[in-house]
């Protein structure tokens, strides 16, 4: 028996492997692609922010503004629209880390900035717009 098999033996006995929530998120982001891109452009054109942030979640959330409701759209994820400024104001991004976030922020015309919230925690991802 290989060492990898020993380490994974417990997982193998747990029955069918549960799908990662990131796979369902990817499906929903492809579905939401055009809507998210339109909102990002609107946020920038209206001068609200140069850094639109979208929050993907599966439960109630008090951050940003709901733009795509999973219950209405029969999807697994809801999406809220927000900005770097709101994230800083509400303490999600600490003022000391704001500049680091800005430096790592990808072109909002090519990528959606997604703050993914799951029960285990939250993190930023950049997902390319499908052209």
Wavefront OBJ file of the C-alpha trace (Angstrom):
o trace
v 0.000 0.000 0.000
v 1.268 3.465 -0.891
v 1.652 6.148 1.823
v -0.888 8.339 -0.003
v -3.459 5.561 0.263
v -2.928 5.322 4.019
v -3.420 9.045 4.436
v -6.557 9.068 2.310
v -8.081 5.847 3.634
v -10.375 7.655 6.051
v -11.698 9.902 3.262
v -12.283 6.910 0.995
v -14.585 5.323 3.568
v -16.805 8.400 3.849
v -18.843 7.621 0.732
v -19.293 9.921 -2.259
v -17.130 13.021 -2.212
v -19.059 16.256 -1.790
v -18.619 18.821 -4.579
v -16.572 21.865 -3.674
v -18.690 25.005 -3.286
v -16.198 26.730 -5.592
v -17.435 24.609 -8.505
v -20.992 25.864 -8.027
v -19.622 29.398 -7.609
v -17.799 29.122 -10.931
v -21.011 27.977 -12.654
v -22.947 30.887 -11.154
v -20.234 33.432 -12.032
v -20.368 32.288 -15.661
v -24.152 32.720 -15.548
v -23.896 36.154 -13.852
v -20.955 37.295 -16.017
v -22.707 39.960 -18.089
v -24.735 41.392 -15.197
v -21.702 41.692 -12.918
v -19.663 43.342 -15.688
v -22.424 45.897 -16.331
v -22.637 46.786 -12.634
v -18.831 47.104 -12.376
v -18.777 49.530 -15.299
v -21.696 51.476 -13.821
v -19.900 51.801 -10.452
v -16.812 53.181 -12.197
v -18.604 55.440 -14.723
v -20.781 56.996 -12.015
v -17.640 57.778 -10.031
v -18.639 55.661 -7.036
v -15.318 53.801 -7.046
v -12.469 52.640 -9.252
v -12.514 49.389 -7.266
v -15.823 47.529 -7.525
v -16.039 44.451 -5.309
v -18.708 41.759 -5.576
v -19.611 39.592 -2.618
v -20.638 35.983 -3.289
v -22.487 34.256 -0.462
v -25.123 31.644 0.342
v -26.658 33.192 3.450
v -27.759 36.586 4.791
v -25.175 39.326 4.549
v -25.112 42.976 5.565
v -22.470 44.317 3.185
v -22.955 45.965 -0.175
v -26.189 45.974 -2.131
v -27.955 42.831 -3.330
v -27.896 42.694 -7.143
v -28.429 38.979 -7.884
v -30.572 36.925 -5.491
v -30.078 33.160 -5.594
v -33.687 32.579 -4.551
v -35.073 34.642 -7.436
v -32.608 33.281 -10.012
v -32.591 29.627 -8.881
v -28.801 29.649 -8.419
v -26.642 28.580 -5.487
v -24.990 31.951 -4.821
v -26.248 35.502 -4.268
v -24.152 38.481 -5.303
v -23.891 41.862 -3.605
v -22.139 44.863 -5.173
v -19.791 46.955 -3.073
v -16.641 49.044 -3.308
v -13.204 49.265 -1.758
v -14.391 52.372 0.053
v -17.243 50.498 1.781
v -14.928 47.596 2.665
v -12.508 50.071 4.264
v -15.276 52.010 6.015
v -16.769 48.823 7.518
v -13.352 47.476 8.562
v -13.293 44.461 6.228
v -10.101 45.885 4.717
v -8.007 47.616 7.351
v -6.818 51.114 6.370
v -3.191 49.957 6.737
v -3.799 47.239 4.106
v -5.751 49.397 1.647
v -2.682 50.267 -0.454
v -1.673 46.596 -0.686
v -5.187 45.732 -1.873
v -5.066 48.493 -4.519
v -1.691 47.216 -5.804
v -3.016 43.660 -6.138
v -6.371 44.692 -7.660
v -6.709 43.391 -11.222
v -8.096 45.368 -14.165
v -11.866 45.656 -13.484
v -12.598 45.583 -17.232
v -11.087 42.094 -17.474
v -11.676 40.575 -14.014
v -14.439 40.605 -11.438
v -13.162 41.021 -7.898
v -15.165 38.570 -5.786
v -15.167 38.426 -1.991
v -16.281 34.843 -1.384
v -17.981 34.261 1.971
v -18.362 30.671 3.198
v -18.955 29.331 6.748
v -15.219 28.626 7.123
v -14.222 32.221 6.310
v -13.879 34.631 3.403
v -11.323 35.559 0.784
v -10.857 37.551 -2.400
v -10.656 35.911 -5.809
v -10.392 37.401 -9.287
v -12.454 35.726 -11.954
v -12.043 36.670 -15.626
v -15.042 37.986 -17.518
v -16.128 35.677 -20.301
v -15.880 37.660 -23.514
l 1 2 3 4 5 6 7 8 9 10 11 12 13 14 15 16 17 18 19 20 21 22 23 24 25 26 27 28 29 30 31 32 33 34 35 36 37 38 39 40 41 42 43 44 45 46 47 48 49 50 51 52 53 54 55 56 57 58 59 60 61 62 63 64 65 66 67 68 69 70 71 72 73 74 75 76 77 78 79 80 81 82 83 84 85 86 87 88 89 90 91 92 93 94 95 96 97 98 99 100 101 102 103 104 105 106 107 108 109 110 111 112 113 114 115 116 117 118 119 120 121 122 123 124 125 126 127 128 129 130 131
